[in-house]
Amino acid sequence: MKFMKLGTRPDTFYTEEATRTVTSDTPTDLILRINNINYLLHKLQFALLPKCGLLQQLCPTDDGEITIDLHDIPGGEEAFELCAKYCYGITINFSAYNFLPAFCAAKFLRMTEAVEKGNFVLKLEAFFHSCILEGWKDSIITLQTTIKLPEWSESLGIARRCMDSIVEKILTPPPKVTWSYTYTRPGYDKKHRQSVPRDWWTEDISDLDIDLFRYIIVAVRSTNMLPSQLIGEALHVYASRWLPDTTRTRTRTIGSAASQPEEITVKNRRILEAIVSMIPAERGSLSINFLLRLLSLANYLGSSPLTKTELVRRSSQQLEEATVSDLLFPSYSTSDQHLYDVELVRSVLESFWVLWRRQAPGPSEKGESMRSVRKVGKLIDSYLQVISKDVNMPASKVVSLAECLPDVARPLHDDLYKAINIYLKQEHPDLSKADKKFLCRILDCQKLSPEVRAHAVKNERLPLRTVVQALFFDQEKTARGATTPHNSLTSYDTTTRGKETLAAREDQGKQKLSPEVRFPRADGPTIFVAETSTTDHPRIMQPDIKLPRELERKLVMRETEEGVESSEKAKDVATEERSQRSMSDPHKIGKRTGKTDRGHNKGRER
């Protein structure tokens, strides 16, 4: 930073109550009142009037004591005192911090060349052009001080010339940067590094007020000389400098933004909305991590719907680049008791599918588009595994987010099964049967790998219907391709575990035949076995799968998992049980049940 020293006399100003006086043997004859301070000075002894054109105009020609009010002097009493000390020859050190108020006050007092040669304004202008504008940090500091005197800074052209100097230096090629700058990124050794980083300027301009910062960014972007990634990096640095970081702690803080002073919240909201308005249109100018963080902050600060919508749209364009840790933001809704902001992820995911469906990729782009979709699908399933560990996470949230993924994004359901298993095993062991069925309805056992399907068959936490489906699909796969000893062994182990699981369940309560899921007989028509549920979608099995008669009997005789909810339902169940007890031929059972359920379940999903 550059300095300018003027004057040689020691400082002889002293304060007594609300009065500032110069130590002198000569009586004072001029009183200047500025705000709450009275300055007792001399009109002619130290050339105060000869250097100030305004005071010459305000003072009468007589030699008596006079009092003048200068409450409207720019910079207040501090700026005036700098001008007074210059007139008295007292030593003053000028820098970028105090240049502007002194310059504006000197202009106000008309300390120009027209009043006296080599006057104060001339010396300050020379310092401004030769030191401040030539320096990097000096220009930034001076520009920052203009927010206290905006009208004077604009009329005198100080702000504009500082911004022009800053923009010119930002556009300088890095090899030609010779001035000092601040760069504190982790892992960067400035002493032993010869090349200048491309974003060397971003930290220093982050000290500016948001309006001044926006002027700089808009001016730099208008030249089209810097890539959009550099503009995005400047926005990232500025946001990290001024906005709160809600990602450092995973603990939930409900209403934390409301607990802050209103002026802080309003200021942060204004900064956030300004940053969003400056994001370059080019995709990839900001990382997906930063975009999602801005979206979380928008929810935290209560930003406008327009700001949130823009962040959701931009985040969805780069969702495939995200990791699970990028999606973990705390929920700030007072109505939610769970930890993670699932709605944020859901809004971005839904926007992603809207944009994806609108695109019409060419033949060469279809493969890349499909890889992008499936990468997002795997990301969401991994995210489901994390939020399933939250003890307060409702099953409806998990199901709602899981159903946002279309079938094309999830060719395998292994990761989805892991999320369901985590939800049932770790934090929700006492989940009701209805909620278990509601949760497992999103699982397609046909899309499970043999290893995962084998695990599902013996998983006692799953609803019986899901275990039956896993077992049937395992038998179907084996029947189609059981040509090696390995496949036969896998089929044998899975069937054995399925028998053990079903046998253990049938001893727990009352047994009944449920009419909604079908399974094939080895020697006859299709038999329907399932749980009665208005939310489940039974899967129709192929009739060419042969199961042991003992296993078939255990599947038919299963426990009652739900109580009778109404008298009509109880009557229907009783009628069904009586009709089945009256039939002794298994072929008749299959025939009758098949007729009933084909009509009742026509059009239902598999």
N, C-alpha and C positions, 0 to 999 in steps of 0.2 A: 504494500500500500504506500502511496506517495503522500508526502507532507509538504506544507509551505509554512515558513516561519516569517512573521512580520513583527517589527518593533523590537526595542532593546531595553526599555524600562521595566522594572519589576512591577508586579501587580499591586496597586495601591488602593483598590476598591475594597471597602469593608461595609458590613451590614450592621445597622442598629435598628432593632425592631423591624419595621417595614420600609426602611430607608437604606438606600445604597449611596455611599459618599466616597469621593476621592480624597485621599490624604493630601492636603495642600495648605500652604500658609495663606493662600489667597482666598478670601470669602467667596462662596458660591453665589451666583446671580441668575441661575437657570434651574427651574424645577420641571422635570419631565415625569408625568404620571402615566405609567403603563400597567394596566390591570390593577393589582394591589400593591405595586412597588413604586416608591417615589425616588427618583434619581436627582441628587443635588450636584449640579455640574457648573461649569464655567463656559460663558458664551464665547469669549475671545482669547483668553489666556492660552488655552491649548488648542486653538483653531477648530473648535467644534462647529461653530457657525460657518466659517469659511469653507469647510469640506462638505457641508450638508445644505443642498439647495432648498429643501423643504423648510428647515429651521430658519433659513434666511427669510423666507417668505412669511413665516408665522411670527417671528420676533419683531417687535416695534423698534423704532430707531433710538428711543431713549435708552439711558444706561441703567434703568431700574431693574429690580428683580422681577422675573416673569415666570408664570406657570403655564405649561402646555400639556394637553392630554394627547397621548399617542396610543390609544387602546387598540387601534386597528392595524398596527404595524405587523407585517407578516413575521411569524417566528416568535412573537411575544418578546418578553423582557430579555430572554437569553440571546436572541438575535440582535436586539438593540445594543446590548452590552458589548458584543463583539465589535460593532461599529464604533461605539464610544471608546473602547480601548484602542482601536486603531487611531482614532483622532488624538488620543493622549500619548501615543507611542508606546503603549504597554505591549509586551511580548505576547503574541498569539500564535498558536499552532493550528493550521487548517488541514483538514483531511476530507475524505469523501463523506464522513459522518456529519460534519458541521458546515460544509460548504454551502449547501442549498439555503438554509435559513439565513446565513450571513449575506449571501448574494441577493436574496429577495428583500431583506431589510435595507441593504445598501441601495438597491433600486428604488425602494420606497422613499428613502431619505434623499434621493437624487445626488448620491455621491459619485458623480460622473465627471467625465473630462470637461464638460461644459462649465462646471463649477470650479474645478481645479485640475491642473495637469497632473497626470500620474495618480489619479484618485483611486479610491478603494475598489470601485466596480471594475476598473481596468485590470488591476492586479488579480482579482478573483476570476475574471474571464480568462486571463492568461493561464492561471492554474487549472481551470476547467478544461481548456483545449489541450494543453501540453501534458497534463498528468492524468486527470480523471478519464477523459475519453480515450487516451492511449492505453490505459490499464484495463484489465479484464474485471477483476473484483471491484475496482474503484467505480466502474460504470454501474455494476450491479447494486452496490451499496447506495450510490447516489440516486439511482432509479427507485430504490426501495424507500428512500426518504421523501420522495415526491408525493407519497400518499397522504402526508400531513399538510402539504400545501399544493393541492391538485390544480387550483385555478392559476396560481402564480407560476407553477411549473409548466403548465401548458402555454400560458401567454408568453413566457420567456423562452420557450422551446427547449427547456432542460430535459424533460421526459422523452421527447421525440429524439433528440440527439443521443441520449443514453441508449435508447432502444436500437437505434441505427448502429451504434458502435457494438452493442452486444450481438446483434444479428450478424454483422459483418465478421465478427470473430468466430461465431458458431459455424459459419459457412467456410471458414478457412480450412484447407486440407490438413489433416492431423500431422503430417510430417513438418508443416510450417508453423505449428503452434510452439511459441517460445516463451509464453508467459506462464505464471504460476496458476494452478487450478487445484480444486479439491477432488480427490478420487479415493474413496475409502472402501472400495469393494473388497470382500473377503478373498484372500489369496492373491491380491495384486500388490507386487513389490515395486513401488514407484522408483526407488533408488537404483535398482538393478535392471530396470526395464527400459530399453532404449526407445521403443515405439510408443506413440501416444494412442490410447484407446479411442475408438470412434465416438464413444459417448462421454468423452472427458468433460463436457460442459453441463451435463444433466444435473449434477449435484449442486452446483453453484447457483443455477437459476431457480432451484427449488426453494431458495430462501425468499423469493419474491412473493408478494401478495397475489392472490389467485387472478385478479383482473390484469395485473402487469404480466404475470406468467402467460396468461392467455394471449395477450398482445404479442409476446415474443414467439409463441408457438405458431400463431396464425401467420405472422410475418415470415417465419422460417418455412412453413408449409407452402406459402404462396410462391416461393422461388422454385419449388420442385427440384431442389438440388440434393436433398437428403432422402434416404429410403424411409418408408413408413415405419420400419422396425425401430429406427432411431427416435422417431417421434413417440412411438409407443413406449420406448424405454424411458424417455423423459417424463411421460405421464405416470409411469410406474414409480419412478423415484419420487415424484411430487406427492403421489398418494401415500406412499410409505412415510413420507416426511410429515404429513399433516393429518391424515385420517387415522382413526383408531383401528387397531388390528384385532379383529374378533376371532382370529384363528389360533392365537397363541394358547388359549385355554379351551378345552373341550367341555368345560362345565357350563351348564345352562344358566343364564342370567336374565330372567324375565324382567322386561321393563327397564333394562339398564340404560337405554337411551333416554327414556322418560325421566329417569332419576337425575340426569345431568341438567345443568342450567340450560334454560331455553336458548340463550344466545349462542352457546357452544353447539347445540344441536342444529340450530339454524345455519351457523357458519359451516359446519361439516357437511350439511345437506347441500349448501350452495357450492362448496368445493367439489363434491361428488358429481353434481349435475353438470358443472362446468367441465370436469374431466371427461365425462361421457360425451359431451358435445364436441370435444376435440379429438375423439378417437378416429384415426384415419379409416377411410372406407375399405382399404385393402385388407383381405383376409390374412390373418397371421401377424398383423401389426402388434397385437397384444397376445400374450400367452393365455391359454384357457384357464390356467390357475388364477391369473389376475382378473380376468373377466368374471369368473365365478365369485371371486372375493368382492368385487365391486357390486355384484348382484346381492350378495349377502349383506353388504353394508347398506344397500338401498332399502332392504327390508328392515334392517336395524334402525336406520335413521328416518324411516317413513317417507322416502322420496316419492316423487310424482309417478303416477302410472305410466306416463310416457317414458320416463327414465328406465323404469323396470322392464317395460316391453322391449326397449332398445337393447338392454343388456341381455335379456333372454334370447333375443334373435341372434345377437353376435355370439353368445356362448354356444348356442345350438349349432352354429356353423363349424365349430371346432371341437365338438363334444368327443369325437373319436380320439382326440389327442389327450384327453383327461385320464387321470389315474384315480383310484379309489380315494386316496387322501385328498385329492382336489375337490371331492364332493362332500366331504365331512364338515358341515357347518352347523353350528347350534341353532336350535329353533328359538325364536324370540316371541312367538305367539303366546299370549296369556291363556289361550284356551287349550293349548297342547301341553301334555305332561311328559312327552317323550323328549329325548335329548336332541335328535338330529332333525334338521330342516328337510323333510322328505318332499314337501311341496315345491321347494326350490328345484330339486332334481327333477321332479315330475314335470314342472313347467318347461324346463330346458329340453327334456326328453320329448315331450309332445311337440314342441317347436321343431326339434330335429326331424321328426317324422313328417311334419307338414312340409318342410323344405325338401326332404328326400323324395317325397311323392311328387312334388312339383317338377323335379328334375327329370329329364329324359336323356339318360346317358347313351352315348353311341355304342356300337358294338365293342369298341376297344376299351370303353370305360365301364362296362357292366361288371367285369371281374373286380375292378377296384372299388366300385360302388358297393358290391356285395361284401367285400372284405371290410369296408368301413361300417356297414350295418352290423355285421356279426361281431365286430370289435366293440361296438357300442353295447350290443346284447351281452357280451361277456363282462363288460364293465358294470352294467346294471346288476347282473346276477352276483358279482363280487361285492357290490355295494349292499345288496340285500343281505348277504352273509354278515356284514358288519352291523347293520342296523338291527338285525335279528337278535343281537346280544343285549339290546336295550330292554330292560325289564318292563318299561312303560310303553313300549311300542305296540300299538294295537294291531291285530291281525289284518284288519281292514286296510291299514296303510301299506302293509307288505303286499297284500293281494292287489291293491289298486296300482301300485307301482309296477309289479310284475306283469300285470295285464296290459300295461302300456307297450310292451314289446310284442310286435307281431311274430307270427310263426317263422318268418324268413330270418329273423334275427337270432333265433334260438334253435339251431338244428339238433342240439343235444340238451337234455334237461338235467345233466349231472350237477352243474353248479346251482341250479335252482333247487334241486333236491337237498344239496348241502345246506342251503339257506333255510329250508323248511326244517331240516333235522336240527340245526342249531337253534332255531326258534323254539322247537318243542323240547329240546333236551336241556339247554343251559338255563334259560331264564323263565321259561313258561311251562314247567312240568305239570302244572295243575290246570292246563287249558281245558275248557269244556269240550265235550264230544262234538257239539255243533260247530264250535270255532275250529276244531281240528279239521272237520270235513270242509268247512269254508276255506281254510287255508290250503288244504291239499287239492282242492279242485283245479288249481292252476297247474298241477303236475301231470304231465303226460308220460305214463310209465313205458309207453312204446318207444319213447325217445331217450330212455336210460341205457347206459352202457351195461354189458353183462355184469361187471363187478358191482356197479352201483345198484343194479336191480337185485342182485343177490343180497346186498345189504338191506334193501328195502323190504325184502321178503321176511326177514327176521327182526325187523324194527318194530318193537312192541308199542312205540309211541305213535305210529301211524294208524289212521282209521283202518278197519278191517277191509273196507272196500278198496282202499289203495293197495293193501297187501295182496288182495285177490287179483287185482289188475296186474301188479308186478309179476305175480306167479304165472298168470296165464300168458302174458307176453313173453316171459322167459321160456315157457313150454312151446310157444309158437315159433320163436327163433330157433329153438333146438330142433323142432320137427322139420324146419325148412333146411337146416344146414348141419345136422348132427352127423358128420361123416368121420370125425376124428375121435380118438379116445379122450382127448382133452375136453371136447364138447360134451361127450357123454358123461364124463365125471362132473363137469360143471352143472349139467342138468340134474344129475342125481343129487348133488349137494344142495342145490336150490330147492328141489322138490322135498327133500328130507327136512330142511329148515322150514319150508312152508307148512309141512304137516305138523311139525312141532309147534309153530306159532299159532296155527289155527286150532290145534287140539287144546292148547293152553287157554285160548280165548273162549272156546265153547263150554269150558267148565266153570266160567265165571258167573253166569247168570242164566236167565230163561232163554230158551232157544226158539227161534221162529224163522220162517221162510220169508225173505223180502223180495218183492216182485220187480226190482228195477234194473238189475245188472244180469246179463246172460252169460252163461258159459256152456261150452259144448259137451255133449256126451260122446263117449267113444263109440257107442253103438246105436245112437238114436238122435232125435231132434235136439235143437238147442234148448238148454235149461236156463232160466233166468234166476240169478242170485245176486242180491245187492242190498244196500241199506236204503231205507226210505228217506229221501231228502229232496226237498224242493230246489235245492241249490246245486246238487250234484248232477253231472252229465255222464250217464253210464256209457261204457265203451262196449261195442258189439264184437264179440270174439268170433274168429273163424271156426266153422263147424268141423274142420278136419283135424282138430287137436284131440289127442287121446290122453285122458288122465286116468289114473287108477281109481277103481270104484270106491275104495276106502276114502281117498281124498275127495272124490265127488260127493260122497255122503256127508263128510264133515263140512264141505262148503255149503251144502243145502241146509244143514242143521247148524244155525249160528245164533249168536246172542242178540237180544233186543237192546239196541243202543239208545233209543229215544223213547220216552214215555208217551203215552197216548195224550194228545193235546185237546181233543174234543170227543164228545160222545159219538159223533158220526164216524170219526176215524177209528175209534175202538170197535164199533160195530163192523166196519169193513174188515178190520184185522181178524176179528173173531170168525166172520164168515169165511174168510180165506183159509184160516187154520182148519175149520171143520171140513171144507171141501178137499183140502189136501190130505187130511187123515182118512177120508173115505176112499181115497185112491191108493191102491196097493201096487199097481203096475207102474214102474218108473217111466215106461214109454208114455203112458197116459198123462203122467205128471208133466212131462216135458211138452206133450202135445197141447194140453189144456193151458198150461202156463204160457206157452209160446203164443197161443191165440190171444190170450188176454193182454199180454204185454205188447204184442205187436201193434195192437190198436191203440193201447194207452201211450206207448212210447214212440209212436210214429213221428219221425222228424226230429227226434232228440239226437243230440250229438253223441258221438262215440265215446 
